[in-house]
Amino acid sequence: MTQLQTCQSVLEMIAATASRYPHNQAVGVHTGDGFTFVDYENLWALINRVASGLLARGIERGDRVALLLADRAAWGVVYLGVLRAGAVVVPIDNLQKPHEWAAIVKEANARAIVADTNYGADLKSECAGLPVSKNWIDVEADATGELASRLPRELVDRSAVADFPAVSGDETAALVFTSGTTSAPKGVILTHRNLASDVEAIHGLGICRREDCFLSVLPIHHTFECTVGLLNPLTLGCTIAYARSLKSREIMEDLRASAATVIIGVPLLFEKIANAIKRGLNKQPAFKRALVGTFAALAKFGKSSFNANLGRPLFRSLREKAGLGTLRMAVSGGAALPPEVGEFMDRLGLPILQGYGLTETSPALSVNPAKGYKYDTVGPPLPGIEMKIVDPDADGVGEIAARGEMVTPGYYNRPEETAKLFADGWLLTGDLGWKDDDGHYHITGRAKNVIVTPAGKNVYPEEIEMLLAESPLILEALVYGETKPGETRERIGCAVVPDLEYLEADRKIVSPAEVEKSLLAEAQRICAGLADYKRPTEYIVCDTEFEKTSTKKIKRFLFARTKEEQFPLEDSENRSVLP
């Protein structure tokens, strides 16, 4: 494994970038008429001013500072300012509930909090009596204008100090409470070395360029966006433009206005983009659709024969019309990207590099390389990372384990949980997969999600869910196991959500009854092609999307907890909550 040779912290890396490229555009915020950018010299000055303000308020080295901000440009500056002050950042998901925020603040024993005013009122009542209530820093949630005006005045108005605490690579930089899809949140410790080593590993791929502009659309409190979309570009001298929202129209407008070359997203974002393009193509005359098919065949031939991206010149006009003209690359993470989405976008000349990792690994472990890309894998390990399959079965499927300097030392104040996380120095990811002959890893599902059938067969829900999601009628699917009274093995159930936007746009189905009937038939049709032991024995049609984490992973444990309240076991096998 490689060792850190140059830096102990991302702060040193950003400081070096600011010194080398002081007048490069660093971060941009939308001010109403477009983006206003701050250069690296001024960004570094703002980071120092925030750190000075924290130190002036009595924040000391190692103190935990909670961060609950929606404004992502300001979020990054405060995050780095906390690190500059020698303190520990505790990022909080603003989509959670006030009692969940308070639980994290209490668990982390936070000394201070920087929070948007629209979250503060509810949170303050929850935190009454806690130490953090004495060091509350409000940020005007509706602040506009340039970046400096969006930062907490009581911090940036203070004079900068000359000396800041020096931190070692083994000191905690961030305490990240995972939102969790299967269990209660845990505080993941990430050290300065963890973050810096993962950033350097990403740099080692050589896929990012100094002239790149990243459009930031994901919640920045999540480690995926924080490391790959914030720390990675800022340590290279790239530019980050912060999208106004997740609304498709505004994202497309912000892509054009920022001339972004890289976008980082979750699979759901890219599925929506691909589906929108497909719908547009289906409305074209037959000769244009035939031409697109010919170009796609040429692009496929170029990729397979010469590893050449012929789709780049062939579909230039189509990408420009779709608002993707300046993009040269997309990065997907947080969940599995459907292979057909990756292949479709690659044919159009916009490769989506799928990555894999988890909060406990800072988070990136592997990325599909631009050359030798495989649509159904998450690629080989990043430089400096080792991965292996533990206890593989007859098909080579086992739990994925990893080790490297980006791996967390453990969970905060949870020694028993930390002990379960490791085996002989390897971190157990909880994900199941296998490695092919080219060293690429294939993810088959979560170990905790595996369904054991009455016949003793193992079924991986994600495999079936991806098949169901290929249907334009189905927005999302969840496959679950259920143990009925008197049985020890699980039976398979399937819940699907209709893509009403697709159905309404094409006017294929009108009434709720027709939606229900068609969805059940579609799900059963798709599953009919599965092996008998994989086929669901009951189907549910839901009228609302499943509750998800900030990276759009379905919270399976919540579905399991509420399912039986809505669908008792004695109900019929085909059940629906549509009116």
Secondary structure, 3 states (H helix, E strand, C coil): CCCCCCCCCHHHHHHHHHHHCCCCEEEEEECCCCEEEEEHHHHHHHHHHHHHHHHHCCCCCCCEEEEECCCHHHHHHHHHHHHHCCCEEEECCCCCCHHHHHHHHHHHCCCEEEEEHHHHHHHHHHCCCCHHHHCEEEECCCCCCCHHHHCCHHHHCCCCCCCCCCCCCCCEEEEEECCCCCCCCCEEEEEHHHHHHHHHHHHCCCCCCCCCEEEECCCCCCHHHHHHHHHHHHCCCCEEEECCCCCHHHHHHHHHHHCCCEEEECHHHHHHHHHHHHHHHHCCCHHHHHHHHHHHHHHHHHHHHHCCCCHHHHCHHHHHHCCCCCCCEEEECCCCCCHHHHHHHHHCCCCEEEEEECHHHCCEEEECCCCCCCCCCCCCECCCCEEEEECCCCCCCEEEEEECCCCCCEECCCHHHHHHHEECCEEEEEEEEEECCCCCEEEEEEHHHCEECCCCCEECHHHHHHHHHCCCCEEEEEEEEECCCCCCCCEEEEEEEECHHHHHHHCCCCCHHHHHHHHHHHHHHHHCCCCHHHCCCEEEECCCCCCECCCCCECHHHHHHHHHHHCCCCCCCEEECCC
